[in-house]
């Protein structure tokens, strides 16, 4: 599937522990690794791969143990993040985005982060308006545009965003945008990307 999309697959590994030696030998542009996010070695793998090749694009396909948390995602420090079972089309979108230097995250992960937890504390539940504004921010809209679209003041948008940051434990608009960043653009057919 990746080869049909114009990418060269230079190696395949059966275990995550085998990835690092292949990256050192093959020097690919991108590595795709399937991992269990609960495994304590998961977050360390990204830094070891980056130490081997700082320009390496890293995509993790994760099998989360329960809901994902924004802090878990940030500690992964990867360029692309997908949930296990993703469609082939989304995998190709992710690879193409990472190959062009963009970040890409599975929309299902974004929805988990933006949706209230199944047993939320009262302060952690996003209101309908907060969810709507968070979604518009994730699409790259500025406060002024969001305010015009929702027929509210820019100050109201800022107030709702402040509540979203607090409830999702985010530090800024940039973190919220990063969480949902990256509907990747298609890669030109002539581009070659080596993958593991």
PLY file of the C-alpha trace (Angstrom):
ply
format ascii 1.0
element vertex 196
property float x
property float y
property float z
element edge 195
property int vertex1
property int vertex2
end_header
0.00 0.00 0.00
2.80 2.45 0.88
4.73 1.49 -2.25
1.64 2.08 -4.43
1.47 5.57 -2.89
5.03 6.32 -4.09
7.06 5.43 -0.99
9.92 2.93 -0.73
9.79 0.51 2.18
13.40 -0.28 3.07
12.85 -2.58 6.07
10.18 -4.24 8.19
10.53 -5.19 11.84
8.43 -7.52 13.93
9.33 -5.97 17.29
9.85 -2.32 18.32
13.24 -3.27 19.81
14.47 -4.08 16.27
13.60 -0.64 14.87
16.66 1.27 16.12
19.29 -0.98 14.46
17.39 -0.76 11.16
17.18 3.04 11.39
20.93 3.19 12.01
21.64 0.93 9.02
19.03 2.08 6.49
18.79 5.83 7.34
15.10 6.13 6.27
13.21 9.43 6.04
10.29 8.10 8.11
9.77 5.28 10.57
6.34 3.84 11.42
6.12 1.94 14.70
3.16 0.15 16.26
3.26 0.46 20.05
1.29 0.01 23.23
1.07 3.51 24.71
1.05 2.06 28.23
4.52 0.52 27.72
7.00 2.65 29.70
9.60 2.34 26.91
7.26 3.93 24.35
8.16 7.55 25.12
11.88 6.73 25.29
11.86 5.17 21.81
11.17 8.50 20.09
14.13 10.24 21.73
16.44 7.30 20.91
15.33 7.41 17.26
15.82 11.20 17.08
19.31 10.80 18.60
20.12 8.38 15.79
18.77 10.69 13.05
17.49 14.15 14.00
15.74 14.61 10.63
13.80 11.34 10.98
10.02 11.59 10.75
8.44 9.38 13.40
4.92 7.97 13.19
3.49 5.92 16.04
0.44 3.70 15.66
-0.71 3.29 19.24
-2.92 0.85 21.06
-4.10 2.95 23.97
-4.98 1.41 27.28
-8.14 3.45 27.86
-8.43 7.14 27.05
-5.48 9.13 25.78
-4.24 12.12 27.72
-2.64 15.27 26.28
0.43 14.81 28.50
0.91 11.23 27.22
0.80 12.50 23.65
3.27 15.29 24.31
5.80 12.91 25.90
5.74 10.77 22.75
7.34 13.64 20.75
6.40 12.25 17.34
5.45 13.73 13.97
2.45 11.49 13.29
0.11 9.71 15.65
-2.56 7.17 14.70
-4.79 4.79 16.60
-4.45 1.11 15.76
-7.01 0.04 13.15
-6.77 3.28 11.15
-7.81 3.13 7.49
-5.18 2.85 4.77
-6.21 6.26 3.44
-5.45 7.94 6.79
-2.11 6.14 7.05
-1.12 7.45 3.61
-2.33 10.97 4.56
-0.22 10.81 7.70
2.90 9.58 5.87
2.49 12.24 3.17
2.11 15.00 5.77
5.13 13.87 7.79
7.18 13.56 4.57
6.55 17.25 3.89
7.57 18.27 7.42
4.07 18.57 8.90
2.59 17.09 12.05
-0.41 14.74 11.71
-2.71 13.33 14.37
-5.63 10.94 13.98
-8.99 12.72 14.31
-10.17 9.96 16.68
-7.42 10.98 19.10
-8.44 14.64 18.81
-12.07 13.69 19.52
-11.03 11.73 22.62
-9.11 14.75 23.88
-11.94 17.19 23.19
-14.82 15.04 24.40
-15.73 14.88 28.08
-14.52 11.85 29.99
-17.06 9.14 30.69
-16.88 9.88 34.45
-15.89 13.53 34.43
-15.35 15.82 37.33
-17.58 18.88 37.00
-14.65 21.15 36.13
-13.34 18.90 33.33
-16.47 18.81 31.15
-16.43 21.03 28.04
-19.66 22.83 27.29
-21.16 22.62 23.81
-19.87 26.10 22.98
-16.36 25.28 24.26
-16.27 22.11 22.15
-17.45 24.08 19.12
-14.78 26.76 19.59
-12.05 24.17 20.23
-13.04 22.44 17.00
-12.87 25.72 15.05
-9.45 26.50 16.53
-8.28 23.03 15.51
-9.26 23.90 11.94
-6.95 26.90 12.04
-9.53 29.67 12.41
-8.49 32.83 14.27
-10.46 34.29 17.17
-11.94 37.09 15.07
-13.19 34.66 12.41
-14.63 32.33 15.05
-16.41 35.27 16.70
-17.95 36.33 13.38
-19.01 32.79 12.53
-20.65 32.22 15.93
-22.07 35.76 16.22
-20.30 36.45 19.52
-17.61 38.91 20.58
-13.93 38.15 20.29
-13.72 38.48 24.09
-16.30 35.70 24.45
-14.21 33.43 22.21
-11.10 34.16 24.31
-13.01 33.41 27.51
-14.22 30.03 26.15
-10.69 29.18 24.93
-9.31 29.96 28.37
-11.80 27.46 29.87
-10.86 24.85 27.24
-7.15 25.21 28.13
-7.90 24.76 31.82
-10.21 21.77 31.35
-7.88 19.97 28.93
-4.76 20.95 30.88
-3.27 22.79 27.90
-0.92 25.72 28.17
-1.90 27.68 25.08
-3.77 27.96 21.81
-0.67 26.53 20.12
-0.98 23.28 22.11
-4.64 22.95 21.17
-3.77 23.59 17.52
-0.93 21.03 17.68
-3.29 18.37 19.04
-5.47 18.68 15.96
-2.79 19.81 13.50
-2.25 18.32 10.15
-4.70 17.28 7.52
-1.66 16.40 5.43
-1.33 17.53 1.87
-0.78 14.95 -0.84
2.85 14.30 -1.71
3.92 14.69 -5.34
4.22 11.30 -7.03
7.88 11.92 -7.88
8.96 12.25 -4.26
10.73 9.25 -2.75
10.35 8.56 0.94
12.16 5.65 2.56
10.20 4.01 5.34
10.71 1.46 8.02
0 1
1 2
2 3
3 4
4 5
5 6
6 7
7 8
8 9
9 10
10 11
11 12
12 13
13 14
14 15
15 16
16 17
17 18
18 19
19 20
20 21
21 22
22 23
23 24
24 25
25 26
26 27
27 28
28 29
29 30
30 31
31 32
32 33
33 34
34 35
35 36
36 37
37 38
38 39
39 40
40 41
41 42
42 43
43 44
44 45
45 46
46 47
47 48
48 49
49 50
50 51
51 52
52 53
53 54
54 55
55 56
56 57
57 58
58 59
59 60
60 61
61 62
62 63
63 64
64 65
65 66
66 67
67 68
68 69
69 70
70 71
71 72
72 73
73 74
74 75
75 76
76 77
77 78
78 79
79 80
80 81
81 82
82 83
83 84
84 85
85 86
86 87
87 88
88 89
89 90
90 91
91 92
92 93
93 94
94 95
95 96
96 97
97 98
98 99
99 100
100 101
101 102
102 103
103 104
104 105
105 106
106 107
107 108
108 109
109 110
110 111
111 112
112 113
113 114
114 115
115 116
116 117
117 118
118 119
119 120
120 121
121 122
122 123
123 124
124 125
125 126
126 127
127 128
128 129
129 130
130 131
131 132
132 133
133 134
134 135
135 136
136 137
137 138
138 139
139 140
140 141
141 142
142 143
143 144
144 145
145 146
146 147
147 148
148 149
149 150
150 151
151 152
152 153
153 154
154 155
155 156
156 157
157 158
158 159
159 160
160 161
161 162
162 163
163 164
164 165
165 166
166 167
167 168
168 169
169 170
170 171
171 172
172 173
173 174
174 175
175 176
176 177
177 178
178 179
179 180
180 181
181 182
182 183
183 184
184 185
185 186
186 187
187 188
188 189
189 190
190 191
191 192
192 193
193 194
194 195
